Amino acid sequence: MKLFGTDGVRGLAGEFLDAMTVLKLAKAAGIYFRKHSTTKRILVGKDTRRSGYMIENALVSGLTSVGYDVIQIGPMPTPAIAYLTESMRCDAGIMISASHNPYEDNGIKFFDNHGDKLGTSCEANIEEIFRNEDLLKEGAVTGKEIGSSKRIDDVIGRYIVSIKSSFPKDLSLHGKRIVLDCANGAAYKVAPTILDELGAEVITINNKPDGYNINEACGALHPNHVGKIVREYRADIGIALDGDADRLVVIDDKGEVIDGDKLLGALTLFLKEEGSLKGDACVATVMSNKALEDFLNSHDLDLIRANVGDKYVLEQMKNRGINFGGEQSGHIIFSDVAKTGDGLASALQVLALILRTGKKASEVLNPFELYPQLLVNVNVSEKPPLEEIEGLEEILEAIRKKGIRDLIRYSGTENKIRLLLEGKDKKEVESSMKELETFIKRVL
């Protein structure tokens, strides 16, 4: 089975991701990073899942066994690990999290010494070492070369200062009432602190993690509950994070969830008007609605599409000299501020947009109407290459002739195939999806 998916290694904790697998993976990663080591230090953070204890200890054992000193910083957002890895001059950073998945799952994300997520070639190298018992044995050290570990609890302040500095100094959140949903995850301490220090009245919910309630009927995956509280307290805005706080969902003053593509469009235009948008473009993924592309084009801006996954968005941003991009799902990247998707940094930019315009969230965060789009996930028992599925291309060609855009891909973390259809005629999209879904269920 392939080890790395679209965002690191992820699976059921204690089964796919058991202690021995993690130990072996840590040794392989340590051997890989050691080739270009300058400090022999690796930073390790985690979210609030109970299985994080097991995985953290296995990681420390594996890394120290190949000569690394490990710095453990406890529960912190994924983007904080990216920032602190570079700030603390570590050879690499590791985040223990399965992001928006339920508590039973867990995962491991790797960052290089610049705080960037590893590319597929780097992951392939680690996986190659992982599967080579001779390399693992050769990489072990003894005596004084064995590494050490220590826990540091005060790095939260560094990250808070970093995020606050991204908010315009001439603006204040004084007088703004914000509902904040921490998803019982990694940002349960840092998120309320940042908003409070910037002057907001913060109504914080789901900030009492118990190891099992991360993402449970809360956070970015369940933002409607935030909408009810926004209406109840007459708040100006709602902010919902996911378990590791790299994803943001915004709820406007009417309690309505703002679509991710609308958010990307509004923020791209805001950056252009502020004179801080580089490349006159936004990078999104193949999942983004074409209405976003048409909206940006109407303002002489381009939409560049990348593969699904924020690391692919960032890769395109770097290649094209663009400083803003994101995913429809809520991973938003301001590369001048953060190394990866950062829910808190993105939330502050949304708040800056609202303050600059002097308008309500519902007015400025709905800049265009979306085209009808359907996304259906179908469970599959196998994942043959799409081009080898007999009859699929013929069905898609017929759908395309109706003016419907399609995207068919397998999940990188689950045994599912994702079907996306989009067009201006909702009925045509729905009927085409029924036809496609029936076909996929029959052949897979």
C-alpha positions as CSV (number, residue, x, y, z in Angstrom):
1,M,0.0,0.0,0.0
2,K,1.2,3.5,-0.8
3,L,2.3,5.4,2.3
4,F,1.9,9.0,1.3
5,G,-1.4,10.5,0.1
6,T,-2.3,14.0,-1.1
7,D,-1.3,15.5,2.3
8,G,1.3,13.5,4.1
9,V,0.5,10.1,5.7
10,R,-3.0,9.6,7.0
11,G,-5.1,6.7,8.2
12,L,-6.8,4.9,11.1
13,A,-4.6,5.4,14.2
14,G,-3.5,2.1,15.7
15,E,-4.2,0.2,12.5
16,F,-2.8,1.7,9.3
17,L,-0.9,4.2,11.5
18,D,0.3,2.1,14.4
19,A,3.3,2.7,16.7
20,M,5.7,0.4,14.7
21,T,4.8,2.0,11.4
22,V,5.3,5.5,12.8
23,L,8.6,4.5,14.4
24,K,9.8,3.1,11.1
25,L,8.6,6.2,9.2
26,A,10.4,8.5,11.7
27,K,13.6,6.6,11.1
28,A,13.2,6.8,7.3
29,A,12.4,10.6,7.5
30,G,15.3,11.2,9.8
31,I,17.7,9.4,7.5
32,Y,16.4,11.4,4.6
33,F,16.6,14.8,6.3
34,R,20.1,14.0,7.8
35,K,21.6,14.1,4.2
36,H,21.2,17.9,4.3
37,S,21.3,18.6,8.0
38,T,22.6,21.8,9.5
39,T,21.3,21.7,13.1
40,K,20.2,18.1,13.7
41,R,17.0,19.4,15.2
42,I,13.4,18.5,14.2
43,L,10.3,20.2,15.5
44,V,7.2,18.1,16.3
45,G,3.7,19.5,17.0
46,K,0.3,17.9,17.1
47,D,-3.4,18.5,17.3
48,T,-5.7,17.3,20.1
49,R,-6.4,13.7,19.2
50,R,-5.8,11.1,21.9
51,S,-3.7,9.0,19.5
52,G,-1.3,11.9,19.2
53,Y,0.4,10.7,22.3
54,M,1.2,7.3,20.8
55,I,2.3,8.8,17.5
56,E,4.4,11.5,19.1
57,N,6.3,9.1,21.3
58,A,6.9,6.7,18.3
59,L,8.2,9.7,16.2
60,V,10.6,10.8,19.0
61,S,11.9,7.2,19.4
62,G,12.5,6.9,15.7
63,L,14.1,10.3,15.2
64,T,16.4,10.1,18.2
65,S,17.5,6.6,17.1
66,V,19.0,8.0,13.9
67,G,20.7,11.0,15.7
68,Y,18.1,13.8,15.7
69,D,17.3,16.1,18.7
70,V,13.6,16.5,18.9
71,I,11.7,19.7,20.0
72,Q,8.1,18.9,21.1
73,I,5.8,21.8,21.3
74,G,2.4,20.1,21.9
75,P,-0.9,21.2,20.4
76,M,-0.4,23.9,17.8
77,P,-1.9,24.7,14.4
78,T,-0.3,23.1,11.3
79,P,0.7,26.5,9.9
80,A,2.5,27.3,13.2
81,I,4.7,24.2,12.7
82,A,5.6,25.5,9.2
83,Y,6.5,29.0,10.6
84,L,8.3,27.8,13.7
85,T,10.4,25.2,11.8
86,E,12.0,28.0,9.8
87,S,12.0,30.4,12.7
88,M,13.8,28.0,15.1
89,R,16.3,26.9,12.4
90,C,15.2,23.2,12.5
91,D,16.1,20.8,9.7
92,A,12.5,19.8,9.4
93,G,9.1,20.1,11.1
94,I,6.5,17.4,11.6
95,M,2.8,17.9,12.4
96,I,0.7,15.0,13.8
97,S,-2.8,15.6,12.5
98,A,-5.5,14.2,10.3
99,S,-6.8,17.7,9.7
100,H,-10.6,17.6,9.3
101,N,-10.9,13.8,9.7
102,P,-12.7,12.3,12.8
103,Y,-10.7,11.6,15.9
104,E,-10.2,7.9,15.0
105,D,-7.8,8.9,12.2
106,N,-4.5,10.6,12.5
107,G,-1.7,11.6,10.2
108,I,1.8,12.9,9.8
109,K,2.8,16.0,7.7
110,F,6.4,16.8,6.9
111,F,7.9,20.3,6.4
112,D,11.4,21.1,5.1
113,N,13.8,23.6,6.8
114,H,12.1,26.5,5.1
115,G,8.7,25.5,6.4
116,D,7.4,24.2,3.1
117,K,5.5,20.9,2.7
118,L,7.6,18.2,1.0
119,G,7.2,17.6,-2.7
120,T,6.2,14.3,-4.1
121,S,9.8,13.4,-5.0
122,C,10.9,14.0,-1.4
123,E,8.0,11.9,-0.1
124,A,9.0,9.1,-2.6
125,N,12.6,9.2,-1.2
126,I,11.4,8.8,2.3
127,E,9.0,5.9,1.3
128,E,11.9,4.2,-0.5
129,I,14.0,4.3,2.7
130,F,11.0,3.2,4.7
131,R,10.7,0.0,2.6
132,N,14.5,-0.8,2.7
133,E,15.4,-2.6,5.8
134,D,19.1,-2.4,5.0
135,L,19.0,1.4,4.8
136,L,17.1,1.6,8.0
137,K,19.6,-0.6,9.8
138,E,22.5,1.3,8.4
139,G,21.0,4.6,9.5
140,A,20.8,3.7,13.2
141,V,23.3,5.4,15.5
142,T,24.8,4.4,18.9
143,G,26.5,6.0,21.9
144,K,26.8,9.7,22.0
145,E,25.3,10.0,18.5
146,I,21.8,9.1,19.8
147,G,19.6,12.1,19.9
148,S,17.6,13.8,22.7
149,S,14.2,15.3,23.1
150,K,12.8,18.2,25.1
151,R,9.4,19.8,25.4
152,I,9.0,23.6,25.0
153,D,5.7,25.2,26.0
154,D,6.3,28.9,25.4
155,V,6.6,29.0,21.5
156,I,2.9,29.9,21.2
157,G,3.9,33.5,21.7
158,R,6.1,33.5,18.6
159,Y,3.3,32.4,16.5
160,I,0.8,34.9,18.0
161,V,3.2,37.7,17.2
162,S,3.7,36.5,13.7
163,I,0.0,36.3,12.9
164,K,-0.9,39.6,14.6
165,S,1.8,41.3,12.5
166,S,0.0,40.4,9.4
167,F,-3.0,42.5,10.4
168,P,-2.8,46.2,9.3
169,K,-1.5,48.3,12.2
170,D,-3.9,51.1,11.4
171,L,-6.9,48.8,12.0
172,S,-8.5,47.5,15.1
173,L,-11.1,44.9,15.8
174,H,-12.5,47.0,18.7
175,G,-16.3,47.0,18.5
176,K,-16.5,43.9,16.3
177,R,-18.3,40.8,17.7
178,I,-16.9,37.6,16.4
179,V,-18.1,34.0,16.9
180,L,-15.1,31.7,16.8
181,D,-15.4,27.9,16.5
182,C,-12.1,26.2,17.3
183,A,-13.3,22.6,16.4
184,N,-11.9,21.4,19.7
185,G,-8.6,21.3,17.8
186,A,-5.1,22.7,17.7
187,A,-6.1,26.4,17.8
188,Y,-8.2,26.2,20.9
189,K,-5.7,28.4,22.8
190,V,-4.1,30.6,20.1
191,A,-7.1,31.6,18.1
192,P,-9.1,33.3,20.8
193,T,-6.0,35.0,22.1
194,I,-5.1,36.6,18.8
195,L,-8.6,38.0,18.2
196,D,-8.9,39.2,21.8
197,E,-5.5,41.0,21.7
198,L,-6.6,42.8,18.5
199,G,-9.6,44.2,20.3
200,A,-12.5,42.0,19.2
201,E,-15.3,40.8,21.4
202,V,-14.9,37.0,21.0
203,I,-17.6,34.4,21.5
204,T,-15.6,31.2,21.5
205,I,-17.1,27.8,21.1
206,N,-15.7,24.2,20.9
207,N,-12.5,25.1,22.7
208,K,-12.5,22.3,25.2
209,P,-10.8,19.3,23.5
210,D,-10.9,15.9,25.3
211,G,-9.0,13.9,22.7
212,Y,-12.2,12.6,21.1
213,N,-14.3,15.6,20.2
214,I,-12.0,17.2,17.5
215,N,-14.1,18.1,14.4
216,E,-17.2,16.4,16.0
217,A,-20.3,18.2,14.8
218,C,-18.2,21.4,14.9
219,G,-15.7,23.6,13.2
220,A,-15.2,24.1,9.4
221,L,-17.0,20.9,8.5
222,H,-20.2,22.0,10.4
223,P,-20.4,25.8,10.2
224,N,-24.2,26.0,10.3
225,H,-24.1,25.9,14.1
226,V,-21.9,29.0,14.1
227,G,-24.5,30.7,11.9
228,K,-27.2,30.2,14.5
229,I,-24.9,31.7,17.2
230,V,-24.0,34.6,14.9
231,R,-27.7,35.4,14.5
232,E,-28.5,34.9,18.2
233,Y,-25.7,37.2,19.4
234,R,-26.0,39.6,16.4
235,A,-22.4,39.1,15.7
236,D,-20.5,40.8,12.8
237,I,-19.0,37.5,11.5
238,G,-18.4,33.9,12.3
239,I,-15.1,32.1,11.9
240,A,-14.9,28.3,11.8
241,L,-11.5,26.5,11.8
242,D,-10.8,22.8,11.4
243,G,-8.9,20.4,13.7
244,D,-5.4,21.7,12.7
245,A,-6.5,25.2,11.9
246,D,-5.2,25.3,8.3
247,R,-8.7,25.7,7.0
248,L,-11.1,28.6,7.3
249,V,-14.9,28.8,6.8
250,V,-16.5,32.2,7.1
251,I,-20.1,32.9,8.2
252,D,-21.5,36.3,7.4
253,D,-23.5,38.6,9.7
254,K,-26.8,37.0,8.5
255,G,-25.5,33.6,9.6
256,E,-24.9,32.4,6.1
257,V,-21.9,30.3,5.1
258,I,-19.7,32.0,2.6
259,D,-18.7,29.8,-0.3
260,G,-14.9,29.2,-0.5
261,D,-14.7,30.4,-4.1
262,K,-16.6,33.6,-3.3
263,L,-14.1,34.2,-0.5
264,L,-11.1,33.7,-2.9
265,G,-12.7,36.1,-5.4
266,A,-13.3,38.8,-2.8
267,L,-9.9,38.5,-1.3
268,T,-8.1,38.5,-4.6
269,L,-9.8,41.8,-5.6
270,F,-9.1,43.3,-2.2
271,L,-5.4,42.5,-2.5
272,K,-5.4,44.1,-6.0
273,E,-7.0,47.3,-4.7
274,E,-4.6,47.4,-1.8
275,G,-1.7,47.1,-4.3
276,S,-0.3,43.9,-2.7
277,L,-1.4,41.3,-5.3
278,K,1.5,39.8,-7.2
279,G,1.1,38.3,-10.7
280,D,-2.4,39.7,-11.3
281,A,-3.8,36.3,-10.6
282,C,-5.1,33.9,-8.0
283,V,-4.2,30.2,-7.9
284,A,-7.1,27.8,-7.1
285,T,-7.7,24.2,-7.9
286,V,-9.5,22.2,-10.6
287,M,-12.4,22.1,-8.1
288,S,-13.1,25.8,-8.2
289,N,-16.3,27.1,-9.8
290,K,-15.9,28.6,-13.2
291,A,-17.9,31.6,-12.0
292,L,-14.8,32.5,-9.9
293,E,-12.7,32.5,-13.1
294,D,-15.2,34.7,-15.0
295,F,-15.4,37.1,-12.0
296,L,-11.6,37.5,-11.9
297,N,-11.4,37.9,-15.7
298,S,-13.9,40.7,-15.5
299,H,-11.4,42.6,-13.3
300,D,-8.5,41.8,-15.6
301,L,-7.2,39.1,-13.3
302,D,-6.4,35.5,-14.1
303,L,-7.3,32.2,-12.4
304,I,-4.6,29.6,-12.5
305,R,-5.7,26.1,-11.6
306,A,-3.7,23.5,-9.7
307,N,-4.3,19.9,-8.6
308,V,-6.2,19.4,-5.4
309,G,-4.1,19.9,-2.3
310,D,-2.7,23.2,-0.9
311,K,0.8,22.1,-1.5
312,Y,0.1,22.0,-5.3
313,V,-1.5,25.4,-5.0
314,L,1.6,26.8,-3.4
315,E,3.8,25.1,-6.0
316,Q,2.0,26.9,-8.8
317,M,2.1,30.2,-6.8
318,K,5.9,29.9,-6.5
319,N,6.4,28.9,-10.1
320,R,4.4,31.9,-11.4
321,G,5.3,34.5,-8.9
322,I,1.8,34.8,-7.4
323,N,1.3,35.5,-3.7
324,F,-2.3,34.5,-3.2
325,G,-4.2,31.3,-3.7
326,G,-6.3,28.6,-2.1
327,E,-8.8,25.8,-2.3
328,Q,-12.6,26.0,-2.4
329,S,-12.6,23.9,0.8
330,G,-11.1,26.7,2.9
331,H,-7.3,26.3,2.6
332,I,-6.3,29.9,1.8
333,I,-2.6,30.8,1.3
334,F,-1.2,34.3,1.7
335,S,2.4,33.4,0.9
336,D,3.7,36.8,2.1
337,V,2.3,35.9,5.6
338,A,2.3,32.1,5.9
339,K,4.0,29.0,4.4
340,T,0.8,27.0,4.0
341,G,-2.9,27.4,4.4
342,D,-3.5,29.3,7.6
343,G,-7.0,29.7,9.0
344,L,-6.1,32.5,11.4
345,A,-4.0,34.5,9.0
346,S,-6.7,34.2,6.4
347,A,-9.4,35.2,8.9
348,L,-7.5,38.4,9.7
349,Q,-7.3,39.3,6.0
350,V,-11.1,38.8,5.7
351,L,-11.6,41.1,8.7
352,A,-9.2,43.7,7.2
353,L,-11.3,43.6,4.0
354,I,-14.5,44.2,6.0
355,L,-13.0,47.1,8.0
356,R,-11.5,48.8,4.9
357,T,-14.8,48.8,3.0
358,G,-16.9,49.7,6.1
359,K,-19.5,47.3,4.8
360,K,-21.1,44.2,6.3
361,A,-19.6,40.7,5.7
362,S,-22.7,39.7,3.7
363,E,-22.2,42.6,1.3
364,V,-18.5,42.3,0.6
365,L,-18.1,38.5,0.7
366,N,-20.7,37.7,-2.0
367,P,-19.2,39.3,-5.1
368,F,-20.7,37.0,-7.7
369,E,-23.1,34.1,-8.1
370,L,-21.9,30.6,-8.5
371,Y,-22.7,28.3,-11.4
372,P,-24.6,25.1,-10.4
373,Q,-22.1,22.5,-9.3
374,L,-22.5,18.9,-8.0
375,L,-19.9,16.8,-6.2
376,V,-20.7,13.2,-5.5
377,N,-18.4,10.7,-3.7
378,V,-18.8,7.0,-4.7
379,N,-17.2,4.2,-2.7
380,V,-15.0,2.0,-4.8
381,S,-13.3,-1.4,-4.2
382,E,-10.4,-0.7,-6.6
383,K,-8.8,2.3,-8.3
384,P,-8.0,1.5,-11.9
385,P,-6.5,4.3,-14.0
386,L,-9.4,6.4,-15.3
387,E,-8.2,6.1,-18.9
388,E,-8.5,2.4,-18.7
389,I,-12.2,2.4,-17.7
390,E,-14.0,1.4,-20.8
391,G,-16.9,3.7,-21.7
392,L,-16.0,6.5,-19.3
393,E,-14.6,8.9,-22.0
394,E,-17.6,8.5,-24.2
395,I,-20.0,9.4,-21.4
396,L,-17.8,12.5,-20.5
397,E,-17.7,13.6,-24.1
398,A,-21.5,13.6,-24.3
399,I,-21.6,15.6,-21.0
400,R,-19.1,18.1,-22.3
401,K,-21.2,18.8,-25.4
402,K,-23.9,20.1,-23.1
403,G,-21.5,22.8,-21.9
404,I,-20.8,21.0,-18.6
405,R,-17.3,21.0,-17.0
406,D,-16.3,17.7,-15.4
407,L,-13.6,16.6,-13.0
408,I,-13.2,12.9,-12.1
409,R,-10.5,11.9,-9.6
410,Y,-9.8,9.3,-6.9
411,S,-9.5,10.4,-3.2
412,G,-5.9,10.3,-2.1
413,T,-6.8,9.2,1.4
414,E,-10.0,7.1,1.0
415,N,-11.4,4.3,-1.2
416,K,-13.6,6.8,-3.1
417,I,-13.9,8.4,-6.5
418,R,-15.0,12.0,-6.6
419,L,-17.3,13.1,-9.4
420,L,-17.7,16.8,-10.1
421,L,-20.0,18.4,-12.7
422,E,-20.6,22.1,-13.3
423,G,-22.7,24.1,-15.7
424,K,-25.0,27.0,-16.0
425,D,-28.1,24.8,-16.4
426,K,-28.8,23.1,-13.0
427,K,-31.2,20.5,-14.5
428,E,-28.7,19.4,-17.1
429,V,-26.0,19.1,-14.4
430,E,-28.3,17.0,-12.2
431,S,-29.4,14.6,-15.0
432,S,-25.8,14.2,-16.2
433,M,-24.6,13.4,-12.7
434,K,-27.3,10.7,-12.3
435,E,-26.1,9.1,-15.6
436,L,-22.4,9.3,-14.6
437,E,-22.9,8.1,-11.0
438,T,-24.9,5.1,-12.3
439,F,-22.1,4.2,-14.7
440,I,-19.4,4.5,-12.1
441,K,-21.3,2.3,-9.6
442,R,-21.7,-0.3,-12.2
443,V,-18.1,-0.5,-13.3
444,L,-16.3,0.1,-10.0
